[in-house]
């Protein structure tokens, strides 16, 4: 079993109605798979993911990064400003 902490920012925080959560994975998966698992009910998740930055333990990583037990994963959507 893999214990993982997931942090949500901006849009994802609103969509999930939480800032973070602890999850338990039964097997190692990559960050992209985790994103789609956690965002199952979110419409347009494919489009959101294409512009999302993924971080693991405070470092930006690729979506293919395999998650290890104890990792902290963050999903950071694009942020518009002006």
C-alpha positions as CSV (number, residue, x, y, z in Angstrom):
1,X,0.0,0.0,0.0
2,X,1.2,3.5,-0.9
3,X,0.3,6.5,1.2
4,X,0.3,9.7,-0.8
5,X,-0.6,13.3,0.0
6,X,-2.3,15.2,-2.8
7,X,-2.5,19.0,-2.9
8,X,-4.9,21.0,-5.1
9,X,-4.5,24.6,-6.2
10,X,-6.8,27.2,-7.7
11,X,-9.3,25.6,-10.1
12,X,-8.7,22.1,-8.7
13,X,-9.2,23.3,-5.2
14,X,-12.7,24.5,-6.3
15,X,-13.5,21.4,-8.3
16,X,-12.6,19.1,-5.4
17,X,-13.9,21.3,-2.6
18,X,-10.7,20.7,-0.7
19,X,-7.1,21.9,-0.5
20,X,-5.5,18.5,0.0
21,X,-6.2,14.9,0.8
22,X,-4.4,11.7,1.9
23,X,-5.0,8.7,-0.4
24,X,-3.9,5.1,-0.3
25,X,-2.9,3.4,-3.6
26,X,-2.9,-0.3,-3.9
27,X,-0.1,-0.3,-6.5
28,X,2.4,2.2,-8.0
29,X,0.9,4.4,-10.7
30,X,2.1,7.4,-12.6
31,X,1.0,11.0,-11.9
32,X,-1.2,11.2,-15.0
33,X,-3.1,8.1,-14.0
34,X,-3.6,9.5,-10.5
35,X,-4.9,12.8,-11.9
36,X,-7.6,11.1,-14.0
37,X,-8.5,8.8,-11.2
38,X,-9.0,11.7,-8.8
39,X,-10.8,13.9,-11.4
40,X,-13.2,11.2,-12.7
41,X,-16.3,13.4,-12.2
42,X,-14.7,16.5,-13.6
43,X,-15.9,17.5,-17.1
44,X,-13.1,18.6,-19.5
45,X,-10.4,16.9,-17.4
46,X,-8.4,16.0,-20.6
47,X,-8.2,19.7,-21.6
48,X,-7.3,20.8,-18.1
49,X,-4.6,18.2,-17.7
50,X,-2.8,19.3,-20.9
51,X,-2.1,22.7,-19.2
52,X,-1.5,21.4,-15.7
53,X,1.9,21.4,-14.0
54,X,2.6,18.4,-11.8
55,X,4.9,18.4,-8.8
56,X,6.2,15.6,-6.7
57,X,7.9,16.5,-3.4
58,X,8.1,20.2,-4.3
59,X,9.7,19.6,-7.7
60,X,8.1,19.8,-11.1
61,X,8.0,16.4,-12.8
62,X,6.6,14.8,-15.9
63,X,3.2,13.1,-15.9
64,X,4.9,9.8,-16.3
65,X,6.6,10.0,-13.0
66,X,5.8,6.9,-10.8
67,X,4.5,7.7,-7.4
68,X,6.2,6.3,-4.3
69,X,4.8,5.9,-0.8
70,X,5.1,9.1,1.2
71,X,5.2,11.3,-1.9
72,X,3.4,14.7,-1.9
73,X,1.8,15.3,-5.3
74,X,0.5,18.7,-6.4
75,X,-1.6,19.6,-9.4
76,X,-1.3,23.2,-10.5
77,X,-3.7,24.4,-13.2
78,X,-2.9,27.4,-15.4
79,X,-3.6,30.6,-13.7
80,X,-4.8,33.7,-15.6
81,X,-3.8,37.1,-14.4
82,X,-3.9,40.6,-15.5
